[in-house]
Amino acid sequence: MSRPSPIRRAPAAPKGRAAARLQQATAPEAPAERLHKALASAGLGSRREMEEWIAEGRVQVNGETATLGSKVGPRDIVKVSGRRVYLRFEDTRRTRILIYHKSEGEIVSRDDPKGRATVFDALPKLRGAKWISIGRLDYNTDGLMIFTTSGELANKLMHPRFEVEREYAVRILGELTDEQIQQLLDGVELDDGPAQLQSCFRAGGEGANRWYRVVIKEGRKREVRRIFEHLGFTVSRLTRIRFGPIALPPQLKRGQKTELDDDLVARVLEWAGMKASPRRQTRGVPDKHTRKPRIR
């Protein structure tokens, strides 16, 4: 009678869901991350705002009040003003970018005491994150709005030190002379400081109205309108057609939205000097069949 072999056969490798559970259980844990950065990446606000919240004692980690410079990991329980916040870390965080064609008569705010329509009403719901508005548009201004789940990207596009271009189509009553165009390019003095256009081109018109394409590098309240009003012109129509590398697709009608796919998100992040985020399993679907937005 032969003796049993002392060499045991290796167990069969798990397949399907069992393999996925094993991989999840043995995967390395994401490294600890600065608390204010993790909060900003979760879409709660900019990094500076998160630092202010921490300094004010509004943030708790594992039941204790957080301090500036604190780090957190996936196993930590974080609460802001008593409510738990679910953070995302480098190995699981996915940046999403959505563009929306805002209509006149909508406000860029989550709540309005007057009950007016808000752009956030049209956005898809998220779990564990929220849409951050990149810039604002006035109640009477329409055009491109950009939303993202990345607080870092929002800060890169909005902070004045980065001087990100905003391009508008402007309709005014009357016509600018060459001297007036040059004056706007050189700069004018507004109530809150100097302002100037980076470029200004004639774009046609009929009757008493004329269209212009202008570019600014700031996002002050009603800045484009006030620049033209400084020379005595009234802006009768204002549409934002580009913000940084993202242009408003001509086929995206008012009230419609579309989410950028992984390739376009990667290009925007590269443009902003950020590394690409993990790919999503599903991609956003436009309201209607539209071509991809143009990324510079």
Secondary structure, DSSP 8 states (H G I E B T S, - for coil): -----S---------HHHHHHHHHHHS-----EEHHHHHHHTTSS-HHHHHHHHHTT-EEETTEE--TT-EE-TT--EEETTEEE----TTT----EEEEEE-TT-BSSS--TT---BGGGGS---SS---EEES---TT-EEEEEEES-HHHHHHHH-GGG---EEEEEEEES---HHHHHHHHH-EEETTEEE--SEEEE----TTEEEEEEEES---TTHHHHHHHHTT--EEEEEEEEETTEE--TT--TT-EEE--HHHHHHHHHHTT-------SS----SS------B-
